[in-house]
């Protein structure tokens, strides 16, 4: 039980840090801030997201619930793929601010959905 609590703390902490970094990078890109070109801004999200994914996998094995087997984890998995796609488009591929903002906001809505699914263990958390 102690291991599961530690994994959950790591996972939730990494999720908060990952989202915060995504949110800030969006703001910095939209404001054309020089911060976005700092080396740590390019490296930190990869480190945090690796820890986030590793803790997610470890938690799945610990609680014996898996994506494509349990509906709520399947929903989180596919929502995560959508979040990554929208985030990548917003931060890297969008050609104009309107599409960048739309993708950035949509990614945040998907993130909120992922959190609600995680809290409720239900793919329809509303």
C-alpha positions in Angstrom: 0.0 0.0 0.0 2.9 2.4 0.8 4.4 1.8 -2.6 1.1 2.6 -4.3 0.7 5.9 -2.4 4.2 6.9 -3.3 3.6 6.1 -7.0 0.3 8.1 -6.9 2.0 11.1 -5.3 4.7 11.0 -7.9 2.2 10.6 -10.7 -0.1 13.4 -9.6 2.8 15.7 -8.9 4.3 15.0 -12.4 0.8 15.6 -13.9 0.6 19.0 -12.2 4.1 20.0 -13.2 3.6 18.8 -16.8 0.3 20.7 -17.1 1.9 23.8 -15.6 4.8 23.6 -18.0 2.4 23.2 -21.0 0.3 26.1 -19.8 3.4 28.4 -19.4 4.9 27.4 -22.7 1.7 28.3 -24.4 1.7 31.7 -22.7 5.4 32.3 -23.6 4.9 31.3 -27.2 1.8 33.5 -27.6 3.7 36.4 -26.0 6.8 35.7 -28.0 8.8 35.6 -24.7 12.5 34.9 -24.8 12.0 32.4 -22.0 10.7 29.9 -24.5 14.2 29.7 -26.0 15.9 28.7 -22.8 17.4 25.3 -22.7 15.6 24.1 -19.6 12.2 24.9 -21.2 13.0 22.3 -23.9 14.4 19.7 -21.6 12.2 19.8 -18.4 9.0 18.7 -20.0 10.6 15.6 -21.4 12.0 14.6 -18.0 8.7 15.3 -16.2 6.6 13.5 -18.9 8.9 10.5 -18.7 8.4 10.3 -14.9 4.7 10.8 -15.4 4.4 8.0 -17.9 6.7 5.7 -15.9 4.6 6.2 -12.7 1.4 5.6 -14.7 2.7 2.3 -16.0 3.9 1.3 -12.5 0.5 2.3 -11.0 -1.4 0.3 -13.6 0.6 -2.8 -12.7 0.3 -2.1 -9.0 -3.5 -1.8 -9.1 -3.9 -4.5 -11.7 -5.9 -2.3 -14.1 -4.8 -1.7 -17.7 -5.7 0.4 -20.7 -7.7 -1.5 -23.3 -9.0 -3.8 -20.5 -10.5 -1.3 -18.1 -12.7 1.4 -19.6 -11.6 4.3 -17.4 -7.9 3.7 -18.2 -8.7 3.2 -21.9 -10.4 6.6 -21.9 -7.4 8.1 -20.2 -5.0 6.5 -22.7 -6.8 7.8 -25.8 -7.4 11.2 -24.2 -3.7 11.4 -23.5 -2.9 10.7 -27.1 -5.4 13.5 -28.1 -3.8 15.8 -25.5 -0.3 15.1 -26.8 -1.5 15.7 -30.4 -3.3 19.0 -29.6 -0.4 20.1 -27.4 2.2 19.4 -30.1 0.1 21.3 -32.7 -0.4 24.2 -30.3 3.3 24.5 -29.3 5.1 23.5 -32.5 3.0 23.1 -35.7 0.3 25.8 -35.7 0.9 28.4 -38.4 -1.1 31.2 -36.8 -2.1 32.4 -33.3 -5.8 31.6 -33.9 -5.2 27.9 -34.5 -2.5 27.8 -31.8 -4.9 29.3 -29.2 -7.7 26.9 -30.2 -5.5 23.8 -30.0 -3.9 25.1 -26.7 -7.4 25.6 -25.2 -8.7 22.3 -26.5 -5.6 20.5 -25.0 -6.5 22.0 -21.7 -10.1 20.8 -21.9 -8.8 17.3 -22.7 -6.4 17.5 -19.7 -9.4 18.4 -17.5 -11.2 15.4 -18.9 -8.2 13.1 -18.1 -8.2 14.4 -14.5 -11.9 13.9 -14.0 -11.6 10.3 -15.4 -8.7 9.6 -13.0 -10.6 10.9 -10.0 -13.9 9.1 -10.8 -12.5 6.0 -12.5 -15.2 6.5 -15.0 -14.9 7.3 -18.8 -18.0 9.4 -18.4 -17.1 11.5 -15.4 -19.7 14.3 -15.8 
